Each structure stands twice: as structure tokens, then as C-alpha cells.
Amino acid sequence: MKITLERGLYDAKVVLHELRRDISPYLYQNSTQRSNGKNLLTVGLGIQEPILDHGDEGLVVRFLSLDNIATYEAQVKGGQLVVEGPSRRDVDRKAKDRYDAIVSKSHRTLLPILYGRLVRIPEVSIAMSPLRRILIFLEETGHISPEVIQKPHQSVSRVERYFSLLKELGYIASDNGGYVPGSGFSELKADAVEPPELYERILGDVIRQRSKYLQEVLHWTMMVPFLRWSNVYYLPAYAAGHLLRSERRELVRNYSRYYRARRTEAETIFQLQRTVDVGALRREKPFYLGDPTLLESYFRSADEAGVLDPVRRS
Amino acid sequence: MRKMPGKEPLEDVKDGKTSRRLAEVVDGFKFQPSPNSCYPNGIHNILKDLSKRHGVGIGLSEQRVNKLVGYTERLGPRLNVVVTNLNAQLRKADYRCGEKTSAKYSELLSILRDEEQSYPLVGVAPDYFNEVAPRYRTVGSADDHVLICLKLTEEEIIVWDGYIHHLGASVRVEGAPGLMRLATGRFLELWDGAWDPSWVFWISREKTQATTLIDFER
């Protein structure tokens, strides 16, 4: 992208004005600096994302700013100010990637926090049962071989995937053709973490550290709708900084924005009810609210993970 | 929105262009589907109105307008191409659009009174949201907003705001949904306080362009 202005002097405000006309009216100045004789202007992009909160404090409309989205060089050449940098398409792509990364990071942060609720979903509980059985058997007997959980007509390689998963994360270790508790398992026991919390913590960590593997390799896609419909509440709540009271249409709008997908009204109602049924959200008609304990855990984890690091909130 | 005592109900107010009731003018206006699509949404609506009033087929679907103005969900419209691209379409029907910054109150009034021209679009500073939704707190750096002007007097301006349904049911609806009134003095501050101060956009029949441009370039 190259813009030429009939100006003999650099002025960041003028350059920004031109960029707002040519790239996006939502660009703002992040920083300016001079390097190797060139003037550098770094810009951010304003995200038009009103977060409606029907809470006691009154309604709040928040706007987010995606910092440092692009840097443009400006130099005076032959009496003209020449501005060069990423094209509109590049800026759009960067904004999309950055935004998608925020949503993904929020998923990874939310997933282990929701684990206790996730396992209440029958399909998820069934999918996780091989891992849970390995842990239970180890706790009771101290040693396990793959045949113990292998079902008739089930391939060894499929069963081995569960063992490999737990071994990679240090919860089990190889021993004489089988497996024994690994260092992670032993550390939890040393901290007096007993069943069933022992199993919850380990499985929660598996979800946290291997969510992409679970979804894309083991095809545990049953978690996806639940995670998404929880995220459309909790991520905006995090951006707002407190518990929100949200109407269904606001959650639907968030869904459309985060996932660039639409769901039928029926599917939306059923999935949201499911999320309420397992305790990830509460319902005070016509609003949906988060669970305060989950919210607090998510906020803490999201701060540590820097979920909204690319975004300036106020 | 601040209540203006003794004012005629919005639905009964007639515009200065065609003497139609405002409720009738905005009937069929579409609300903006995204928070940042105020500009293409405004263009779509004023084209629809002009098309109906003049009995000409110059209306463009929202998708078509979005494409012409280079609208993307994240970046919004590409301001530098709007007038050029739209004119390439409008010229086929002897219409033309234009935009101007640092426009005057009198120029805005002139467009509003001229039946040959569309209702104008104006840009206002984000403080506008504090006017229309005083129960809202706006946090973070909001952006300018585009409104459709329907009527202007020395006391008040009446606009149509396609964003309103994003603010939920708590914005008081007066007359038809989307209709808003502001004191003219306050409006002029918001208009001039926008990033492109006192920016206006309009569409008119080609034969009237000569007069319009001479006036504006004075």
C-alpha cells in the first residue's frame, strides 16, 4: 500500500487521517517513532463491539481497541510525503487473526474451568471414561496394562492413544509393559489430593493442555457447542470486568461475531438450556448470567493467560 | 434522549422536504445489521427513499452497497472509494452523490429542503451516544456515528439512527423506532466534533448538481 501526499513535511495526524480514509475509519494512533530516517506510525483498530449489560449498575456500552495492528512508514521524497505499509487486505487479515486468537485463547482458558460442568454432559462423560478408568485402576492397584481398558473389537492403537496422552503429561509412566502412576499423579497425592478430586484435577489438566488434540485428533467435538455457548457469555463478561445480565439475542450476536456462523433459533435455545442445565450459566428470565465462582476462576486465569492482552479496554 | 417539553410527537412531525409524516418517511428503513455498518446502511436507506420518491430504480441492496463501499466487518467502509464507486452506478440513472467536510448549517438545511436531493447523512462524535441513551455508560474509545437527517430547524434536528436496536429496549422510542431528536445547538457541536468535522453526504439528480456544487464550493 502506498499513499502519496502533496506535503513536504511529516505530520502524524495527517498520515493517520489518510489511513483512516483509505484503510479504515476505526484506526487510531498507538505510537510514533523515528528510525533510520523514516517516520513510523503504528496504528490500532477500534472494535465496534457493544457489550450490553442489563445489570444493576445501569447499561454499559463498551468499545474495545485492538492495539498495534499495523505500522506505516512515512518519508518525504521530492517534496511529497510518501506513506507505505500493509495493504487494507493485510490489515483486515491481521485483525481477523488477532481477533480469532483472542477467541481461541479464551476457549483454552475457559475449558479447564468448565471441566466440572463439562463432565455432566453425557457425551463428554462417556468420551472421557477411558482416561478416568486408567486413573481409577492406577489409584486402586498401582499398575495397569492397556488390555484392562481395551474393549472387544477395539484396536490397541486406539487404546494406546489414551495412555500416550496421560504419559506425555506426566500422570503415568511406562513400567514392565504397562504403566504406573507418574510424577504428576504422585505430586497430587503428596498434596493430599484424593479421589474424586484427584481424577477431576488430572482430567481438567488434560483438557487444558491438550484441548486441540482432543478435538482434532480424538474428535471430541461434543465439547465444542458447549464451550462456544459458554464463551459468548464469559468473554464479554471478562471484557466488561464483571458479571453480565445478557439477553439471548446478545449471546446470539456474540456467537455470530466470534464464530462467523449462525444457528437456528431452536438450536440456540436448546444449546443455551444445556449450558444452564450443567450449571455453566444461570437463567433469570429473560436474562442469562454467569456462575460467580466460575467467573472468578475464569477472570483469574484469563488475566494470567493474557486473553485480552492485544486489546486496550479503556 | 432529553425530553423537549411541549414538542409535537415525532410520529406527527412532517419533514421539510416532502411534507410527509416522519413515520411514513422511515417506514421501510432497515436497521444496521452490524454496529459499524452505519454508513453503508445509511446509503442503502436514503437510496431506497429517493428511489421511491422519484419513481426511479436506483435502490441498491445492502450487500451491493457494502461491496461498492468496500465494507468489511472488521474495517468498516473504505471512505476513499465511496463517492467514486457509488457515482459509477448512479451516473447510469443520472444521479450523483457527493460528500463534504466543514459543511455549514445553511448547506445542510438546503439539502434537507430540496426534493431533488436525498436526506443527507451526517457524522457525529461518539458523545452522541450519551445523548440518545443517557442510561448507558460508554466505556472505551467509541467511534463517530452516521445518522440520516430528516428535519432541521433552529431549535431541533430530527434524525433516524440505524444503530438503535443494538442498544436494546432501554432506549426510549418516540414515534417510529429509530427517530431521534436533538437540540440543534448540541447537534452542531457533535457534528463539528466528529473526526471529519461537519461531514455531510448526499445524493441528487444530475441536473441539479451544477447548482449544488456551486453553492457548496463557494
Chai-1 contact restraints between the chains, C-beta under 6 A:
chainA,res_idxA,chainB,res_idxB,connection_type,confidence,min_distance_angstrom,max_distance_angstrom,comment,restraint_id
A,R21,B,L79,contact,1.0,0.0,6.0,A-B,restraint_1
A,R21,B,N80,contact,1.0,0.0,6.0,A-B,restraint_2
A,D22,B,N80,contact,1.0,0.0,6.0,A-B,restraint_3
A,S24,B,L75,contact,1.0,0.0,6.0,A-B,restraint_4
A,S24,B,G76,contact,1.0,0.0,6.0,A-B,restraint_5
A,P25,B,G76,contact,1.0,0.0,6.0,A-B,restraint_6
A,P25,B,L79,contact,1.0,0.0,6.0,A-B,restraint_7
A,Y26,B,G76,contact,1.0,0.0,6.0,A-B,restraint_8
A,Y26,B,D143,contact,1.0,0.0,6.0,A-B,restraint_9
A,G46,B,D143,contact,1.0,0.0,6.0,A-B,restraint_10
A,Q48,B,P35,contact,1.0,0.0,6.0,A-B,restraint_11
A,Q48,B,N36,contact,1.0,0.0,6.0,A-B,restraint_12
A,P50,B,P35,contact,1.0,0.0,6.0,A-B,restraint_13
A,P50,B,H166,contact,1.0,0.0,6.0,A-B,restraint_14
A,L52,B,G168,contact,1.0,0.0,6.0,A-B,restraint_15
A,G58,B,R135,contact,1.0,0.0,6.0,A-B,restraint_16
A,L59,B,R135,contact,1.0,0.0,6.0,A-B,restraint_17
A,L59,B,Y136,contact,1.0,0.0,6.0,A-B,restraint_18
A,L59,B,S170,contact,1.0,0.0,6.0,A-B,restraint_19
A,V60,B,R137,contact,1.0,0.0,6.0,A-B,restraint_20
A,V61,B,Y136,contact,1.0,0.0,6.0,A-B,restraint_21
A,V61,B,T138,contact,1.0,0.0,6.0,A-B,restraint_22
A,R62,B,V139,contact,1.0,0.0,6.0,A-B,restraint_23
A,R62,B,G140,contact,1.0,0.0,6.0,A-B,restraint_24
A,F63,B,G140,contact,1.0,0.0,6.0,A-B,restraint_25
A,F63,B,S141,contact,1.0,0.0,6.0,A-B,restraint_26
A,F63,B,A142,contact,1.0,0.0,6.0,A-B,restraint_27
A,S65,B,S141,contact,1.0,0.0,6.0,A-B,restraint_28
A,D92,B,T72,contact,1.0,0.0,6.0,A-B,restraint_29
A,D92,B,R74,contact,1.0,0.0,6.0,A-B,restraint_30
A,D92,B,L75,contact,1.0,0.0,6.0,A-B,restraint_31
A,A95,B,R74,contact,1.0,0.0,6.0,A-B,restraint_32
A,S314,B,V139,contact,1.0,0.0,6.0,A-B,restraint_33
A,S314,B,G140,contact,1.0,0.0,6.0,A-B,restraint_34
